[in-house]
Structures are given as C-alpha cells and as structure tokens.
Amino acid sequence: MTSGGGAAEDGETSSGLTRALQIVFAVAESPEPDVGVSELARTLGLSKTVVHRAARTLVATGLFVVDERTRRYRLGPGAVSLGLAALNRLEVPKVAVPHMERLVAATNETATLSVRYSDQRMYLTQVLSPQEIRMAVQLGKLFPLHVGGSSKAILSALPAAEIEGYLDRNLVGSVSVTSREELLAELDRIRARGYAVSRGERQVDAGSVAAPVFDATGLVYGAVSVCGPVARISDDKVQEYGALVSSAAAAVSAGLGHRR
C-alpha cells in the first residue's frame, strides 16, 4: 500500500511557496520602502507567525533585508539581481539600444538606459562613446532619485503625491540638494523642458542630459541619458542634447507600448 505522505508534503511545499511569493509581491508593491510583519499579515490575511517565518527565510536567501531596529523588511540584493535578470529577459535593452546607438552617433558621448527601482534607479545598459576619454557607468548599481540627471528625470515624471512621499522618506539629512523647495522647482523645470541636466552632481567630473521613459501603463519606467566629461556637457550642447535625448526616450517609450 502506497503512503500519501509524499503528496501531502508536496502540497505543503507548494502552499509555503505561494505564501512566500505573496509576501514578496506585497513588499515589492508597497508604497513604502519597507513593511512590518503586522502590515503584511493584515494585507494578506495571514498570521503574524507565518509571515515572520517566511520573511526570515527570504532574508536568508537575500530576497529581503531586515532593519533589526525597526523589524521592518524591504527588498534585498537578491531581489535586485532577479529584477535585473527579468528586465533583461523582457528584452527592454533590445528595444532601447538602437535608439541609444543613434544618440552616440549624434553626440559622440555615452548613452545609458536606467530603470526605476522603488526609491532608487539602476543602469540597465549602456552604449559607450567612441572617444578615448569617455564615461562608463556601473550596471546594476542603485542610486537615489534626487541626485543626477537620470535620477531627477525619473523623479520629475512621478505623480505629485509620490514625489512628496519620496522627499519625506529620503531628503532628510541629504547634503546633495540645498532645499526641498529648490528641488521641487528644478523638477518643475525638468517637466517643462522635457529633460534633466546634471553637472558634477553624482560625480564631480561627469555631466549628463536625461529624459524619462514611460511604459505601456503610462507610468515612468526609467530614463535615457547622454553622459560624458563635465567639460563636454557645455551650455551650447545642452539644448541640442536635450532634444536628441527627449526624442530617443519617446522612441523607447513607444517601443515599450506607451501611447501619449
């Protein structure tokens, strides 16, 4: 007579995996950068014990990071790696690279594609300048949304309430911007002209011009930029590069299904 233990065990494993995935998605979709066990339990209709056990397992795998002081969880480096791999498999770079190559041909500077990742963004791909002295970015590294051209292009395209929430969470103690009011005024200027300009913000010797990219839902996906040594991103080049980058970003957005 065959035991039914194997089937029962399979069912328990499947149920546990389902709960873990529910918790991952709940944290990923939360408007806050981190979430507590009580909130997750309430949202998902699970017990605190079940959520806590699953969350600790997710910490062990690198999918979550826990703040031991507040006992709140956020997505970890494992989730970043998975997200980056998933985005690459969506072939977004394949959509963007032809437009980026045209940007490089027109400007002789490096072109980049960034993707928003909650309160941060990362470089997804780049096409390098043919010049001997050029900018090269680190793919997969996370940056805040209020410093640098690509970051502020993305931040400017968020709904007003999301911008206010981001500033509440991230601007306190920042030495990179003078004031909240100054940053909000700059975001207004970015929206008005369609692109952001950065000179020496994130890197002293680097400059960039960037425009937001939107997905099929109409939400900001990321940004396309042209970047190079700060001396070459001069005043007489900014308007020219801004028009080129805005056109490239619009073409990439259209390739992702965005309709104005």
C-alpha positions as CSV (number, residue, x, y, z in Angstrom):
1,M,0.0,0.0,0.0
2,T,1.4,3.4,-1.1
3,S,1.7,6.1,1.6
4,G,0.1,9.5,0.8
5,G,2.8,11.4,2.7
6,G,4.6,12.5,-0.4
7,A,1.6,14.2,-1.9
8,A,0.8,15.9,1.4
9,E,4.4,17.1,1.6
10,D,4.3,18.4,-1.9
11,G,1.1,20.3,-1.1
12,E,2.7,21.9,2.0
13,T,5.7,22.9,0.0
14,S,3.5,24.5,-2.7
15,S,1.4,26.3,-0.1
16,G,4.5,27.6,1.6
17,L,6.0,28.8,-1.7
18,T,2.7,30.5,-2.6
19,R,2.7,32.4,0.7
20,A,6.3,33.4,0.3
21,L,5.6,34.8,-3.2
22,Q,2.6,36.7,-1.9
23,I,4.8,38.3,0.8
24,V,7.5,39.2,-1.8
25,F,4.9,40.8,-4.1
26,A,3.3,42.7,-1.2
27,V,6.6,44.2,-0.2
28,A,7.5,45.0,-3.8
29,E,4.2,46.7,-4.4
30,S,4.1,48.6,-1.1
31,P,4.1,52.4,-1.5
32,E,6.6,52.4,1.4
33,P,10.2,51.2,1.0
34,D,9.8,48.8,3.9
35,V,7.0,46.9,5.6
36,G,6.4,45.4,9.0
37,V,5.1,41.9,9.8
38,S,1.8,43.2,11.2
39,E,1.1,45.2,8.0
40,L,1.9,42.2,5.8
41,A,-0.3,39.9,7.9
42,R,-3.2,42.3,7.7
43,T,-2.8,42.8,3.9
44,L,-2.5,39.2,3.1
45,G,-4.9,37.7,5.7
46,L,-2.1,35.5,7.1
47,S,-1.0,35.0,10.7
48,K,2.0,37.0,12.0
49,T,3.8,33.8,12.8
50,V,3.5,32.6,9.2
51,V,4.6,35.9,7.8
52,H,7.5,36.2,10.2
53,R,8.8,32.7,9.4
54,A,8.6,33.3,5.6
55,A,10.2,36.7,5.9
56,R,13.1,35.4,7.8
57,T,13.6,32.7,5.1
58,L,13.5,35.4,2.5
59,V,16.2,37.4,4.4
60,A,18.4,34.2,4.5
61,T,18.1,33.9,0.7
62,G,18.9,37.6,0.1
63,L,15.5,38.5,-1.3
64,F,14.7,40.6,1.8
65,V,16.8,42.8,4.1
66,V,15.5,43.5,7.6
67,D,16.2,46.5,9.8
68,E,16.9,44.8,13.1
69,R,16.0,48.0,15.0
70,T,12.5,48.6,13.4
71,R,11.9,45.0,12.4
72,R,10.7,46.1,9.0
73,Y,11.5,44.3,5.8
74,R,12.5,45.6,2.3
75,L,13.7,44.1,-0.9
76,G,17.3,42.9,-0.8
77,P,20.1,42.4,-3.2
78,G,18.7,39.0,-4.4
79,A,15.6,40.8,-5.5
80,V,17.6,43.4,-7.3
81,S,19.5,40.6,-9.2
82,L,16.3,38.8,-10.0
83,G,14.7,42.1,-11.2
84,L,17.6,42.9,-13.4
85,A,17.6,39.5,-14.9
86,A,13.9,39.6,-15.5
87,L,14.2,43.0,-17.2
88,N,17.0,41.8,-19.4
89,R,14.8,38.8,-20.4
90,L,12.0,41.2,-21.3
91,E,14.4,42.5,-23.9
92,V,13.9,46.1,-23.0
93,P,17.6,46.7,-23.9
94,K,16.9,45.3,-27.3
95,V,14.2,47.9,-27.7
96,A,16.4,50.7,-26.4
97,V,19.8,50.0,-27.8
98,P,19.2,51.0,-31.5
99,H,18.0,54.5,-30.3
100,M,20.9,54.7,-27.9
101,E,23.3,53.9,-30.7
102,R,21.9,56.8,-32.7
103,L,22.3,59.0,-29.7
104,V,26.0,58.0,-29.5
105,A,26.5,58.6,-33.3
106,A,24.9,62.1,-33.0
107,T,26.7,63.2,-29.8
108,N,29.9,61.1,-29.6
109,E,29.1,60.6,-25.9
110,T,28.0,57.5,-23.9
111,A,24.3,56.7,-23.9
112,T,22.6,54.9,-20.9
113,L,19.3,53.4,-20.1
114,S,18.2,53.4,-16.4
115,V,15.2,51.7,-14.8
116,R,13.4,52.9,-11.7
117,Y,13.5,50.5,-8.7
118,S,11.2,51.8,-5.9
119,D,13.0,54.8,-4.4
120,Q,16.1,54.2,-6.5
121,R,17.2,53.6,-10.0
122,M,19.9,51.5,-11.7
123,Y,21.7,51.5,-15.0
124,L,20.3,48.7,-17.2
125,T,22.5,49.0,-20.2
126,Q,24.8,51.5,-22.0
127,V,26.4,52.2,-25.4
128,L,29.9,53.6,-24.9
129,S,31.3,56.7,-26.6
130,P,33.9,56.0,-29.2
131,Q,36.1,58.7,-27.7
132,E,39.3,57.8,-25.8
133,I,38.2,59.8,-22.8
134,R,34.6,58.8,-22.1
135,M,32.1,58.0,-19.4
136,A,31.3,54.3,-18.5
137,V,28.6,53.5,-15.9
138,Q,28.3,50.6,-13.5
139,L,25.3,48.4,-14.5
140,G,23.1,47.2,-11.7
141,K,24.2,49.7,-9.0
142,L,21.4,51.5,-7.2
143,F,21.3,55.3,-7.0
144,P,18.8,57.7,-5.2
145,L,16.2,59.6,-7.3
146,H,17.1,63.1,-6.3
147,V,20.8,63.3,-7.4
148,G,21.9,63.2,-11.0
149,G,20.3,63.7,-14.4
150,S,18.8,60.2,-15.0
151,S,17.5,60.1,-11.4
152,K,15.8,63.5,-11.5
153,A,14.4,62.8,-14.9
154,I,12.6,59.8,-13.4
155,L,11.6,61.7,-10.2
156,S,10.1,64.5,-12.2
157,A,7.8,62.1,-14.0
158,L,6.3,60.6,-10.9
159,P,2.8,61.7,-9.6
160,A,3.0,64.7,-7.2
161,A,2.0,62.5,-4.2
162,E,4.7,60.0,-4.9
163,I,7.3,62.8,-5.2
164,E,6.2,64.3,-1.8
165,G,6.4,60.8,-0.3
166,Y,9.8,60.2,-1.7
167,L,11.1,63.5,-0.4
168,D,9.6,62.8,3.1
169,R,11.5,59.5,3.1
170,N,14.8,60.4,1.5
171,L,15.6,64.1,1.7
172,V,16.2,64.4,5.4
173,G,19.9,64.8,6.1
174,S,20.8,64.9,2.4
175,V,23.8,67.2,1.6
176,S,23.3,66.9,-2.2
177,V,20.5,69.5,-2.5
178,T,20.0,72.8,-0.8
179,S,16.3,72.5,0.0
180,R,13.1,70.7,-0.7
181,E,11.7,73.8,-2.4
182,E,14.7,74.2,-4.6
183,L,14.5,70.6,-5.8
184,L,10.7,70.8,-6.4
185,A,11.4,74.0,-8.5
186,E,14.0,72.1,-10.5
187,L,11.6,69.2,-11.1
188,D,9.1,71.7,-12.5
189,R,11.8,73.0,-14.9
190,I,12.6,69.4,-16.0
191,R,8.9,68.7,-16.7
192,A,8.6,72.0,-18.7
193,R,11.5,71.4,-21.0
194,G,11.3,67.6,-21.1
195,Y,14.8,66.7,-19.9
196,A,17.1,67.0,-16.9
197,V,20.7,68.4,-16.8
198,S,23.4,67.4,-14.3
199,R,26.9,68.7,-14.0
200,G,29.1,67.3,-11.2
201,E,26.2,66.2,-9.0
202,R,26.8,62.5,-8.6
203,Q,30.4,62.6,-9.9
204,V,32.4,65.8,-9.8
205,D,33.9,65.2,-13.3
206,A,30.7,63.9,-15.0
207,G,27.8,65.6,-16.7
208,S,24.6,64.3,-18.3
209,V,21.3,65.1,-20.1
210,A,18.5,62.7,-19.5
211,A,14.8,62.3,-20.3
212,P,12.2,59.9,-18.8
213,V,11.0,56.7,-20.4
214,F,7.4,55.5,-19.9
215,D,5.9,52.0,-20.1
216,A,2.6,50.8,-21.6
217,T,0.7,51.7,-18.4
218,G,1.8,55.3,-18.7
219,L,4.0,55.1,-15.6
220,V,7.6,56.2,-15.7
221,Y,9.9,53.2,-16.4
222,G,13.3,54.8,-16.3
223,A,15.4,57.3,-18.3
224,V,17.6,57.6,-21.3
225,S,20.7,59.8,-20.9
226,V,23.8,61.1,-22.7
227,C,26.7,61.4,-20.4
228,G,30.3,62.5,-20.6
229,P,33.1,64.5,-19.0
230,V,31.5,67.6,-17.5
231,A,33.5,70.0,-19.7
232,R,31.9,68.5,-22.8
233,I,28.3,68.8,-21.5
234,S,28.6,72.6,-22.1
235,D,25.8,75.2,-22.2
236,D,25.9,75.3,-26.0
237,K,25.4,71.5,-26.1
238,V,22.7,71.1,-23.5
239,Q,19.7,72.2,-25.7
240,E,20.9,70.1,-28.7
241,Y,21.4,67.0,-26.5
242,G,18.1,67.6,-24.7
243,A,16.2,67.5,-28.0
244,L,18.1,64.3,-29.0
245,V,17.6,62.6,-25.7
246,S,13.9,63.5,-25.5
247,S,13.3,62.1,-28.9
248,A,15.2,58.9,-28.1
249,A,13.3,58.5,-24.8
250,A,10.0,59.0,-26.6
251,A,11.0,56.3,-29.2
252,V,12.0,53.8,-26.4
253,S,8.7,54.6,-24.6
254,A,6.8,53.8,-27.8
255,G,8.7,50.6,-28.1
256,L,7.5,49.6,-24.6
257,G,3.9,50.3,-25.6
258,H,3.5,53.8,-24.3
259,R,0.9,56.0,-26.0
260,R,0.8,59.7,-25.2
